[in-house]
Amino acid sequence: MEIAKSRGFYQPSNQPRALETHEISQIVEQYRQAALNAIRAGFDGIEIHGAHGYLIDQFLKDGINDRTDEYGGSLENRCKFLIQIVQAVVEAIGADRVGVRMSPAIDHMDAVDSNPLILGLAVIERLNKLQQNWGTKLTYLHVTQPRYAAYGQAEAGKPGSDEEEAVFMRTLRKTYHGTFLASGGFTRELGMQAVASGDADLVSYGRLFISNPDLVLRFKLNAPLTKYKRKTFYTQDPVVGYTDYPFLNKSNGKEEPLSRL
């Protein structure tokens, strides 16, 4: 038994194991059904999360994928799980409702690859081929760049230098045939710069949106941003750290709690 922390206390949990080969098709089906459920629930579309050390990323990265079946070893095999999921989800809800996210240069939860650029290009090559066969494109490809930091908090990533990271992202962006969405440590200025220079079609914000529920307005006004509190991330509390950050009062430009707006 593994020991996992829940609500501040350590609790026993099941020992994780590798999926049996015959089980993988069942997981692909679960992704398909989840996509259908999301659309039926009223969502406009879904994003297939193939990044940040989660299940799909564990198949993609050679530093963590030690499988010896048809889903391990070569790039072709390691990309197979993601591509099967993309095909199943697109068949269910249409390519125009589907985005795909990957983070080839990020090593969350030990999901590291020996050559992130080659991995990223391999995924893109296969997505481009699918889009050509479909005669239509995915809504976007979402890539978390190596510069995965904000407010000077370096967290992870390679290549190391700013120039290496820029070349890395530009290579992926130029190779992908479709809308390219970037994320990872963007400020207002860096986001505007990325779009203006053509390094990205769209920029995604996560942590800044948590601490600034009116982030779009703040960007429009170039107003000060509220810094997020990392220690409150992933807590069980339904309020603290997620719904208790202040909004900006449009009339006076001052921050006020949600209850007063």
N, C-alpha and C positions, 0 to 999 in steps of 0.2 A: 504493500500500500504506500502511496505517496502522501505527503502532508501538504495541504494547500491552506492558504490563509483566507478566511471568510469572515466579514464583519469584525475584523480585528482579532480573531481567534484562529488558531490552526486546527484544521479539520482533516480527517482522513479522506483520501480520494483514490480513485482507481489508478493503477499503473498504466500509463499510456502504452500502446503497442502499434506496430505497423499494420496498415490495412492489408488484408489478404487481396490478392489480385482480383478474385471474383467479386469482392465487395466494392471495388472502385466504381463499377457501373451503377451501383445503387446510390453512391454519393453523387455521381453526375446527375442522376434522376432527381435527387433531392434539390440540387441547384435549380434544375428546370422547374420543379414544382414551386420552389420558393419564389422564383421570378413571376410565375403565373399568379401566385397568391398576392404578391406586391401590386401587380397591375389591377387585380380584382379589388384590392383594398383602396385603390384610388391614386396610387403613385404614378408619376409620369414615366418612370423608367427605373432601371436598377444599374448598380455598378458591381461587376464581378471583382472581388477583392483578392487579387493574386499577389499581394505584397506583404511586407512587414512581419515575416516569420509565421504567418498563418498557413493553413493547410496547403493551399496551392503553391505558395512560395516554398514550402518544404519539399515539394516535388521538383521545383525548378532549380534549386541551388545544389551544386555538386558538393558543397561542404556539409550538407545535412542529409541529402538524399543518398542513402547507401543501399538502395534496393538493387536486387539482382534479376528482377523480372523485366517485362517490357516497359516499365515505367521508371527504370533507373539506368544509370550509366551514361549513354550518349545524350547529346543535346536533343536529338529527335525524341528519344524516349522521355526525357525529363519535361519536355514541353507538351507531351501528349495529353496529360490530365487537364491542363488549362484549355487546350484547344478543343477537347471533347466537351468540356463545360460550355465554352463559348458557342460551339455549334448547337448544343442542345438548347441553350437559353435563347439564342437567336431564332431557332426554329419555332420556339414556343411563343415569343412575344415580338419578334422583329428586330432587325439590327438597329433601327432608329431609336429604340428604347434601351439600348445596351451600351454601357461603357465598360472598359477594362482597365484595371489598375495594376501596376507592377512597380517594384523597387529593386532593380538588379544590384544596385550598389549599397543597399542598406543591409545591416547584419543583425536585425532584431532577432532575439531568441535563438542565436547561433545559426540563423539561416544566412550563410555567407557563401559566395561563389568565387572561384579562383579567377574568373575573368568576367566581371559584370558587364562590360561593353559587349562582348561576344554573346553573352546570354540575352541581353536586351535586344540586340539585333536579330537573334534567332527567333525570339518571340514576335518581333515586328514583322519579320519575313513571313511568318506563318499567318499572322493577322492580315497582312496585305494580300496574301494569296486567297484567304477566305473571302475577303471583300471583293476581290476580282471575280471569284466564282459566283458570289451572290449577285453581283451587279449593283451593289449598294454598300454603304459604309456604316461602321459602328458610329454611335454618337460621338465618342471620343476615346483616345488612349490617354490614361492618366499615369504620369510617371513622377515618383518622388525622387527628387534630385539628391546628390550626395551632400549638399550643404543643408543638413537637416538640423538647423539651429535657429533660435530666436532669442533676442535680448542677450546675445553673447553666450548662450548655453550650448556649447558644442555637445552633440549626442552621439553621432555615428557617421560613418560614411567614408568612402574612397571613390575616386581618386582624391588626393589631398589638397592640392593648391586650387585657388579660385579659377585659374585658367584651365587646369585639367578638368575641373568640374564643368566649366562652361563648354569645353570641347565635347565632353561626354554627352551632355544634354543636347547640344546642337546636332551631334551625329545621329542620335536617336530621333530627334525632331525632323531632320531632313529625310530620314529613311522612311518614316511612317507616312502612309498615304491617307491622310485624314486629319481631323481636328486633334490637336495635341494640347493636353492640359498638364500643367506642371504644378508641383506643390513642394513644400519643404523649406521652412524658414523665410518665407517671403515677407517683406515689409511692404507698405504702400508704395514706396519709391521703387523697390526692386521689382514688384509686380508690374508696375507701369512700364519700367524699363524693359522687362522681358517681352511684354506684348508689343511695345513700340519697335523693338529691334527684330521682331519675328522669331525669337527663341521659343515662344509659346503663343498659342491662340487664346488660351484661357489660363488663369491662375487660380488655384484653390487655396483657401485658408481654413485651418482647423482650430488650432489652439487660440489664435487671436479672436476667432468667432465665439469661442466659449466665453472668454472674458469681456467681449464686446458684442453683445447681442444685436447692437445697431451698427455693426462694423461698416456696412455700406455707407450709411450716413456720415460716419466719422471720416471715412476715406474721402467722401465728397467734400466735406468741410475742412479736410486736413486737420481734424481735431485730435487732441491727445488721446492715446489709447490706454486702457486699463490693463495692467500686467496680470497675466494669469497666475494662479497659485497651483503649482504642480502637485503639491502634497494632497490636494483635494481631488485629483484626477482618479477615476476608477473607484470611487467610494460607493458604499451602499446608501449613503444619505440622499434622499430624493431632492434636496434643496441645495445644501452647501456645496459650492464649487461649480454648480451648473445653472441654477436659476436665480442666484442671488447677486449677480453682478449688475452694476447700475447702468441705466440708459442715459443718453444725453438728452437734456431738455432742449427741444428745438427753439424755444422762445428766448432762452437766456444762455444757451451753450454750456450750462452746468450739469454735472452728473447728479442724477436723482434715482432712488430705488424704484423698482417697477411699480410698487404699490401707490406711488404718488403720481404716476403718469397715466 
